[in-house]
Amino acid sequence: MQNPQKQKADQTREQLLLAAFTEIHSQGFRAASLGNILKNTGLTKGALYHHFPNKQALGYAVFDEVIVPESQEKWLRLQNPDNNPIDVLLEIGQELLAEASFETIQLGCPICNLVQEMSGVDVGFHQRFAEFQNEWRKQLTAAIRRGQENKMIIADVNPESIASFLIAVHDGAASVGKATHDMQEYENCVNEMSRYINNLRKTH
């Protein structure tokens, strides 16, 4: 049985992370207010600094423990050798459209936002972005290569290039949606990405 004191501390930390994610996503990292985070959780400065020595450490934890796991969960299906990578990628595209709303389009992708704001000015964030994208690219590349080996994906494409292209289109769609505040623009990008993915399917 978990120690009640540790359980309470873990719950407090989780509260801070989720409130910080919301604040960072809506305001950006540099404009994010620790005061707003405390106000929205009802916690004290002491509780905040007990878990995170400074705002930078809090931001790193939000990326590592909230943003990355949520993103990875969607893409884990690609690692299942029983799944057709084309079908999985098309399903993810449909999920992205189903989850999209004016508010989410307006706020933009949490990872893309942080990359654009912090990659050039903070080494810790930059390293995290690079590691995340490298792992994402590796998973996509492996899935596409496996699809080729299993005769599900056409042979005359380069898995590494396709992986890089899909990441760029995914991030670009989020950026276009945020820039225009136009759901249709975002949907156009995702639908075109899905059409491209379907054209990779080996049909005979």
C-alpha positions as CSV (number, residue, x, y, z in Angstrom):
1,M,0.0,0.0,0.0
2,Q,1.4,3.4,-1.0
3,N,2.4,5.8,1.8
4,P,-0.4,8.4,2.2
5,Q,2.1,11.2,2.4
6,K,3.8,10.1,-0.8
7,Q,0.5,9.6,-2.5
8,K,-0.5,13.2,-1.6
9,A,2.8,14.5,-2.9
10,D,2.4,12.6,-6.2
11,Q,-1.2,14.0,-6.6
12,T,0.1,17.6,-5.9
13,R,2.9,17.1,-8.5
14,E,0.3,15.8,-11.0
15,Q,-1.9,18.8,-10.4
16,L,0.9,21.2,-11.0
17,L,2.0,19.5,-14.2
18,L,-1.5,19.5,-15.7
19,A,-2.2,23.1,-14.7
20,A,1.2,24.1,-16.1
21,F,0.5,22.3,-19.4
22,T,-2.7,24.2,-19.8
23,E,-1.0,27.5,-19.0
24,I,1.9,26.9,-21.3
25,H,-0.3,25.7,-24.1
26,S,-2.5,28.7,-24.0
27,Q,0.2,31.4,-23.2
28,G,3.5,30.0,-24.4
29,F,6.3,29.0,-22.1
30,R,7.9,32.4,-21.5
31,A,4.6,34.1,-20.9
32,A,3.2,31.4,-18.7
33,S,2.5,32.6,-15.2
34,L,3.4,30.6,-12.2
35,G,0.9,32.7,-10.3
36,N,-1.9,31.5,-12.7
37,I,-0.8,27.9,-12.2
38,L,-1.0,28.3,-8.4
39,K,-4.3,30.1,-8.6
40,N,-5.8,27.3,-10.8
41,T,-4.6,24.6,-8.5
42,G,-5.1,26.3,-5.1
43,L,-1.6,25.3,-4.2
44,T,1.1,27.4,-2.5
45,K,4.5,28.5,-3.8
46,G,6.1,26.2,-1.3
47,A,4.3,23.2,-2.9
48,L,5.5,24.3,-6.3
49,Y,9.1,24.8,-5.4
50,H,9.1,21.5,-3.4
51,H,8.6,19.7,-6.7
52,F,10.2,22.0,-9.2
53,P,13.1,24.3,-8.3
54,N,12.3,26.8,-11.1
55,K,10.0,27.4,-14.0
56,Q,12.5,25.8,-16.4
57,A,12.4,22.5,-14.5
58,L,8.6,22.7,-14.5
59,G,8.6,23.2,-18.3
60,Y,10.9,20.3,-18.9
61,A,8.7,18.1,-16.7
62,V,5.6,19.1,-18.6
63,F,7.2,18.2,-21.9
64,D,8.7,14.9,-20.6
65,E,5.7,13.7,-18.5
66,V,2.6,15.2,-20.1
67,I,3.2,16.2,-23.7
68,V,5.5,13.3,-24.9
69,P,3.5,10.4,-23.4
70,E,0.2,11.8,-24.8
71,S,1.7,12.0,-28.2
72,Q,3.5,8.7,-28.1
73,E,0.3,6.9,-27.1
74,K,-1.3,7.7,-30.4
75,W,1.6,6.3,-32.4
76,L,2.4,3.2,-30.4
77,R,0.1,1.2,-32.7
78,L,2.7,1.4,-35.4
79,Q,4.9,-0.8,-33.4
80,N,2.5,-3.7,-33.5
81,P,3.7,-6.1,-36.2
82,D,0.2,-7.4,-36.8
83,N,-1.1,-3.9,-37.8
84,N,-1.0,-2.6,-41.4
85,P,1.0,0.7,-41.1
86,I,-1.1,2.3,-43.8
87,D,-4.4,1.5,-41.9
88,V,-2.9,2.8,-38.7
89,L,-1.7,6.0,-40.2
90,L,-5.1,6.6,-41.8
91,E,-6.8,5.9,-38.5
92,I,-4.6,8.5,-36.8
93,G,-5.5,11.0,-39.5
94,Q,-9.2,10.5,-38.8
95,E,-8.6,10.8,-35.1
96,L,-6.8,14.0,-35.6
97,L,-9.8,15.4,-37.5
98,A,-12.3,14.1,-34.9
99,E,-10.4,15.6,-32.0
100,A,-9.9,19.0,-33.7
101,S,-12.0,22.0,-32.6
102,F,-11.7,25.7,-33.2
103,E,-10.1,26.0,-29.7
104,T,-7.5,23.3,-30.4
105,I,-6.7,24.6,-33.8
106,Q,-6.4,28.1,-32.4
107,L,-4.0,27.0,-29.7
108,G,-1.9,24.8,-32.0
109,C,0.1,21.7,-31.4
110,P,1.8,21.8,-27.9
111,I,5.0,20.4,-29.3
112,C,5.2,22.6,-32.4
113,N,4.5,25.7,-30.2
114,L,7.3,24.9,-27.9
115,V,9.7,24.0,-30.7
116,Q,9.1,27.3,-32.4
117,E,9.3,29.3,-29.2
118,M,12.1,27.6,-27.3
119,S,14.3,25.4,-29.5
120,G,16.6,28.3,-30.5
121,V,17.0,29.8,-27.0
122,D,17.1,26.8,-24.6
123,V,19.4,23.9,-24.9
124,G,17.4,21.6,-22.6
125,F,14.2,22.1,-24.7
126,H,16.2,21.7,-27.9
127,Q,17.7,18.4,-26.8
128,R,14.2,17.1,-25.8
129,F,12.7,18.2,-29.1
130,A,15.5,16.5,-31.1
131,E,15.2,13.2,-29.1
132,F,11.4,13.2,-29.4
133,Q,11.5,13.7,-33.2
134,N,14.3,11.2,-33.7
135,E,12.3,8.6,-31.9
136,W,9.2,9.4,-33.8
137,R,11.1,9.2,-37.1
138,K,12.6,5.9,-36.1
139,Q,9.2,4.4,-35.3
140,L,7.7,5.7,-38.6
141,T,10.6,4.4,-40.6
142,A,10.5,1.0,-39.0
143,A,6.8,0.7,-39.6
144,I,7.1,1.7,-43.2
145,R,10.0,-0.7,-43.8
146,R,8.0,-3.5,-42.2
147,G,5.1,-2.7,-44.4
148,Q,7.3,-3.0,-47.4
149,E,8.7,-6.3,-46.2
150,N,5.2,-7.6,-45.7
151,K,4.1,-6.4,-49.2
152,M,1.7,-3.8,-47.7
153,I,3.6,-0.8,-48.9
154,I,5.0,-0.1,-52.3
155,A,8.7,-0.9,-52.6
156,D,10.0,2.1,-54.5
157,V,9.9,4.6,-51.7
158,N,12.5,5.4,-49.1
159,P,11.2,4.8,-45.5
160,E,13.4,7.4,-43.9
161,S,12.3,10.1,-46.4
162,I,8.6,9.2,-46.0
163,A,8.9,9.4,-42.2
164,S,10.5,12.8,-42.3
165,F,7.9,14.0,-44.8
166,L,5.0,12.8,-42.7
167,I,6.3,14.5,-39.6
168,A,6.8,17.7,-41.6
169,V,3.2,17.5,-43.0
170,H,1.8,16.7,-39.5
171,D,3.5,19.7,-37.9
172,G,2.8,21.9,-40.9
173,A,-0.9,21.2,-40.7
174,A,-1.0,22.2,-37.1
175,S,0.9,25.4,-37.9
176,V,-1.4,26.3,-40.8
177,G,-4.4,25.8,-38.6
178,K,-3.0,28.0,-35.9
179,A,-2.0,30.7,-38.3
180,T,-5.3,30.9,-40.1
181,H,-7.7,29.8,-37.3
182,D,-9.4,28.0,-40.1
183,M,-10.7,24.4,-39.5
184,Q,-11.1,23.9,-43.2
185,E,-7.4,24.7,-43.9
186,Y,-6.4,22.2,-41.2
187,E,-8.8,19.5,-42.6
188,N,-7.4,20.1,-46.1
189,C,-3.9,19.4,-44.9
190,V,-4.8,16.2,-43.0
191,N,-7.0,14.9,-45.8
192,E,-4.3,15.4,-48.3
193,M,-1.8,13.7,-46.0
194,S,-4.2,10.8,-45.8
195,R,-4.6,10.6,-49.5
196,Y,-0.8,10.5,-49.9
197,I,-0.5,7.7,-47.3
198,N,-3.2,5.7,-49.0
199,N,-1.2,6.0,-52.3
200,L,1.7,4.1,-50.6
201,R,-0.5,1.0,-50.3
202,K,0.6,-1.9,-52.4
203,T,-2.5,-3.2,-54.2
204,H,-1.1,-6.2,-56.1
